[in-house]
Amino acid sequence: MATEGILYLCATPIGNLEDMTFRAVRILQEVDLIAAEDTRNSVKLLNHFDIHTPMTSYHEYNKIEKGKKLIAQLKAGQNIALITDAGTPGISDPGEELVKMCYEENVCVSVLPGACAAISALTVSGLSTRRFAFEAFLPSDKKERENVLKTLEKETRTIVLYEAPHRLVRTLRELKERLGNREVTVCRELTKRYETIFISSLQEAYAYYEENQPKGECVLVIRGVSYETLKEEDIEEWQKLSIKEHMLYYEKQGILQKEAMRQVAKDRGVSKRDIYKALLQEKEF
């Protein structure tokens, strides 16, 4: 009985071909088939490393039907390597769908780590790397895009976004309008000859690229909002209510007056005694 094959997720360079790993070259030479996002683009990489393994297309528009065929080949014992146009398969590309299908069919998946634009940009950005949120490309659908931007307004983690050069100015303008003038690092053409790391603010970056048409794929790394800023914004929102209205907000939820006063004081950044005094004054008037 034939042993089932393995799906190898092979990271490929995002620009500089010297970033290809020895292991990735070996696996691509040894597998029975290479599934590539764009075979016309990938053939250049394979030729450079003298790899002559048969290749087939696997992309966003055939990921379900082709995925089923690849699963059948894997279950029949073939080893298949999945590569994307650049970087790590499964990151902002249809590879994640194939991985999911493999696990549903109990097919083994192995990863060959390597280049990834998001991680490369994050590490070179000069911003915090301890916690980050990767959003890939912002949605093109207006409603979905609005929902994502609304979520990012209060995101405390460093934010990593991908963007195409012809949409960069529009995206920087939207981010400035929604997130405020946050610090941003615009990473362009990473690992390539004209790599640029532009550290600025969203306003400065917008103004610069509005005058200087960008070329090449970009990664935006944006500072998350601080907890202190969020707290100040919350206090400002609560202060739009009178203290009596604020108390009523909690009392309507069945919260006892004493506990409601404690919560109101916390919301407004004052002491419980201050709330008590304010309520007494309101009664006097």
C-alpha positions as CSV (number, residue, x, y, z in Angstrom):
1,M,0.0,0.0,0.0
2,A,1.4,3.4,-1.0
3,T,2.3,5.8,1.8
4,E,0.6,9.2,1.6
5,G,2.6,12.1,0.4
6,I,3.5,15.3,2.2
7,L,2.6,18.9,1.4
8,Y,5.7,21.1,1.8
9,L,5.1,24.8,2.3
10,C,8.2,26.3,0.8
11,A,9.1,30.0,1.4
12,T,10.7,31.7,-1.5
13,P,12.6,35.0,-1.7
14,I,10.6,38.3,-1.6
15,G,13.2,39.9,-3.8
16,N,16.8,38.9,-3.3
17,L,17.3,35.4,-4.7
18,E,20.2,34.8,-2.2
19,D,17.5,34.5,0.5
20,M,16.5,31.1,-0.8
21,T,17.4,28.4,1.7
22,F,19.4,25.3,0.8
23,R,16.6,23.1,2.2
24,A,14.0,24.8,0.0
25,V,16.1,24.2,-3.1
26,R,16.6,20.5,-2.2
27,I,12.9,19.9,-1.5
28,L,11.8,21.6,-4.7
29,Q,14.2,19.3,-6.6
30,E,13.0,16.2,-4.8
31,V,9.2,16.5,-4.7
32,D,7.0,15.0,-7.4
33,L,5.1,18.3,-8.1
34,I,5.3,22.0,-7.4
35,A,2.1,23.9,-7.0
36,A,2.8,27.6,-7.8
37,E,0.6,30.7,-7.5
38,D,1.9,32.0,-10.9
39,T,3.8,29.4,-12.9
40,R,5.1,32.1,-15.3
41,N,6.7,34.0,-12.4
42,S,7.9,30.9,-10.6
43,V,9.7,29.3,-13.6
44,K,12.3,32.1,-13.4
45,L,13.1,31.1,-9.8
46,L,13.2,27.4,-10.6
47,N,15.5,28.0,-13.6
48,H,17.8,30.1,-11.5
49,F,18.3,27.2,-9.1
50,D,18.4,24.5,-11.8
51,I,15.1,23.0,-10.6
52,H,13.3,20.9,-13.2
53,T,10.4,19.5,-11.2
54,P,7.0,19.5,-12.9
55,M,4.8,22.5,-12.0
56,T,1.1,23.2,-11.8
57,S,-0.9,26.4,-11.0
58,Y,-2.7,26.8,-7.7
59,H,-4.2,30.3,-7.2
60,E,-7.1,32.2,-5.8
61,Y,-9.4,31.4,-8.7
62,N,-8.9,27.6,-8.8
63,K,-8.0,26.9,-5.2
64,I,-11.1,24.7,-4.5
65,E,-11.1,22.5,-7.6
66,K,-7.3,22.3,-7.9
67,G,-7.0,21.8,-4.2
68,K,-9.2,18.6,-4.5
69,K,-6.9,17.3,-7.2
70,L,-3.8,18.1,-5.2
71,I,-5.2,16.3,-2.2
72,A,-6.0,13.2,-4.3
73,Q,-2.4,13.2,-5.6
74,L,-1.0,13.6,-2.0
75,K,-3.2,10.7,-0.8
76,A,-1.9,8.6,-3.7
77,G,1.6,9.1,-2.4
78,Q,3.0,12.1,-4.2
79,N,5.0,14.7,-2.4
80,I,4.0,18.3,-3.4
81,A,5.7,21.6,-2.7
82,L,3.5,24.7,-2.5
83,I,5.1,28.1,-3.4
84,T,3.7,31.6,-3.7
85,D,4.9,34.4,-5.9
86,A,7.1,35.6,-3.1
87,G,7.5,34.9,0.6
88,T,5.8,32.2,2.7
89,P,2.8,30.3,1.4
90,G,-0.4,30.7,3.4
91,I,0.3,34.3,4.4
92,S,-2.2,36.4,2.5
93,D,-2.6,33.9,-0.3
94,P,-4.8,30.8,-1.1
95,G,-2.3,28.4,0.5
96,E,-4.2,28.6,3.7
97,E,-7.1,26.9,2.0
98,L,-5.0,24.0,0.9
99,V,-3.5,23.5,4.3
100,K,-7.0,23.4,5.8
101,M,-8.0,20.8,3.2
102,C,-5.0,18.7,4.0
103,Y,-5.8,18.5,7.7
104,E,-9.4,17.7,6.9
105,E,-8.1,14.7,4.9
106,N,-5.4,13.7,7.4
107,V,-2.6,14.6,4.9
108,C,0.7,15.6,6.5
109,V,1.9,19.2,6.1
110,S,5.5,20.4,6.7
111,V,6.8,24.0,6.6
112,L,10.1,25.2,5.2
113,P,10.6,28.6,6.9
114,G,12.1,31.5,5.0
115,A,11.3,35.0,3.8
116,C,8.1,36.8,4.8
117,A,7.5,40.5,4.0
118,A,5.4,41.1,7.1
119,I,8.0,39.8,9.5
120,S,10.9,41.4,7.6
121,A,9.2,44.8,7.7
122,L,8.2,44.5,11.4
123,T,11.8,43.7,12.5
124,V,13.3,46.6,10.5
125,S,10.6,49.2,11.4
126,G,12.0,50.4,14.7
127,L,8.5,49.9,16.3
128,S,7.6,47.4,19.0
129,T,7.8,43.8,17.9
130,R,6.5,42.2,21.1
131,R,2.8,42.3,20.0
132,F,1.6,42.9,16.5
133,A,-1.6,42.6,14.4
134,F,-1.2,41.5,10.8
135,E,-4.0,42.7,8.5
136,A,-2.5,41.9,5.1
137,F,-4.3,44.1,2.4
138,L,-7.2,46.2,3.6
139,P,-10.5,44.9,2.1
140,S,-11.7,46.5,-1.2
141,D,-15.3,46.1,-0.2
142,K,-16.4,49.5,1.4
143,K,-18.4,48.0,4.3
144,E,-15.7,45.4,5.2
145,R,-13.0,48.0,4.9
146,E,-14.9,50.3,7.2
147,N,-15.2,47.5,9.8
148,V,-11.5,46.8,9.7
149,L,-10.5,50.5,10.0
150,K,-12.9,50.9,13.0
151,T,-11.2,48.0,14.7
152,L,-7.7,49.4,14.0
153,E,-8.7,52.7,15.7
154,K,-8.3,51.1,19.1
155,E,-5.6,48.5,18.2
156,T,-2.9,48.7,20.8
157,R,-0.5,46.2,19.0
158,T,1.8,47.3,16.2
159,I,-0.1,47.1,12.9
160,V,1.3,45.5,9.8
161,L,-0.4,46.1,6.4
162,Y,0.4,45.3,2.8
163,E,-0.3,47.8,0.1
164,A,0.2,48.1,-3.7
165,P,2.0,51.3,-4.9
166,H,-1.0,52.7,-6.8
167,R,-3.2,52.5,-3.7
168,L,-0.6,53.7,-1.1
169,V,-1.5,57.4,-1.0
170,R,-5.3,56.7,-0.6
171,T,-4.6,54.2,2.2
172,L,-2.2,56.5,4.0
173,R,-4.8,59.3,3.9
174,E,-7.5,57.0,5.2
175,L,-5.3,55.7,8.0
176,K,-4.4,59.3,9.0
177,E,-8.1,60.2,9.1
178,R,-9.1,57.2,11.2
179,L,-6.1,56.5,13.4
180,G,-4.7,60.0,13.9
181,N,-1.1,61.0,13.1
182,R,0.5,57.8,14.3
183,E,4.2,56.8,13.7
184,V,4.6,54.7,10.6
185,T,7.4,52.9,8.8
186,V,6.9,52.4,5.1
187,C,9.0,49.5,3.8
188,R,9.2,49.4,0.0
189,E,10.9,46.9,-2.2
190,L,12.3,44.9,0.7
191,T,15.5,43.0,0.0
192,K,15.7,44.4,-3.6
193,R,18.1,46.9,-5.1
194,Y,16.0,50.0,-4.3
195,E,14.8,49.0,-0.9
196,T,13.7,51.9,1.2
197,I,12.8,52.1,4.9
198,F,10.9,55.4,5.4
199,I,10.3,56.2,9.1
200,S,7.8,59.1,9.6
201,S,4.2,59.8,10.6
202,L,1.1,59.0,8.7
203,Q,0.7,62.7,7.7
204,E,4.3,63.0,6.6
205,A,4.2,59.8,4.7
206,Y,1.0,60.8,2.9
207,A,2.4,64.2,1.9
208,Y,5.7,62.6,0.7
209,Y,4.1,59.9,-1.5
210,E,1.5,62.3,-2.8
211,E,4.4,64.2,-4.4
212,N,6.6,61.2,-5.1
213,Q,4.7,58.3,-6.8
214,P,5.8,55.1,-5.1
215,K,7.0,52.1,-7.0
216,G,7.1,48.5,-5.8
217,E,5.1,46.6,-3.2
218,C,4.9,48.3,0.2
219,V,4.5,47.1,3.8
220,L,3.2,49.6,6.4
221,V,4.1,49.2,10.0
222,I,2.1,51.4,12.3
223,R,2.4,52.1,16.0
224,G,-0.5,50.9,18.0
225,V,-2.5,53.3,20.2
226,S,-1.3,53.5,23.8
227,Y,-3.4,52.3,26.7
228,E,-3.1,55.8,28.2
229,T,-4.6,57.4,25.0
230,L,-7.5,54.9,25.0
231,K,-8.2,55.7,28.7
232,E,-8.2,59.4,28.0
233,E,-10.6,58.9,25.0
234,D,-12.9,56.8,27.2
235,I,-12.9,59.5,29.9
236,E,-13.8,62.1,27.3
237,E,-16.7,60.0,26.0
238,W,-18.1,59.4,29.6
239,Q,-17.8,63.1,30.4
240,K,-20.3,63.9,27.7
241,L,-22.8,62.5,30.1
242,S,-23.8,64.2,33.3
243,I,-22.9,62.2,36.4
244,K,-26.6,61.5,37.0
245,E,-26.9,60.1,33.5
246,H,-23.8,58.1,34.0
247,M,-25.1,56.6,37.2
248,L,-28.4,55.8,35.5
249,Y,-26.5,53.9,32.8
250,Y,-25.4,51.4,35.4
251,E,-28.4,51.4,37.6
252,K,-30.6,50.4,34.6
253,Q,-28.4,47.2,34.4
254,G,-29.5,46.3,38.0
255,I,-26.2,47.5,39.6
256,L,-26.6,48.8,43.1
257,Q,-25.9,52.5,43.8
258,K,-22.7,51.9,45.7
259,E,-21.2,49.8,43.0
260,A,-22.5,52.1,40.3
261,M,-20.7,55.0,42.0
262,R,-17.5,53.0,42.1
263,Q,-17.7,52.2,38.3
264,V,-18.6,55.8,37.4
265,A,-15.6,57.1,39.3
266,K,-13.4,54.6,37.5
267,D,-14.8,55.5,34.1
268,R,-14.2,59.2,34.7
269,G,-10.8,58.9,36.3
270,V,-11.8,60.4,39.6
271,S,-12.4,59.2,43.2
272,K,-15.7,57.8,44.5
273,R,-15.8,60.7,46.9
274,D,-15.9,63.1,44.0
275,I,-18.9,61.3,42.5
276,Y,-20.7,61.4,45.8
277,K,-20.1,65.2,46.2
278,A,-21.2,65.8,42.6
279,L,-24.5,63.9,43.2
280,L,-25.1,65.8,46.4
281,Q,-24.7,69.1,44.5
282,E,-27.0,68.0,41.8
283,K,-29.7,67.3,44.4
284,E,-29.2,70.8,45.9
285,F,-30.0,72.4,42.6
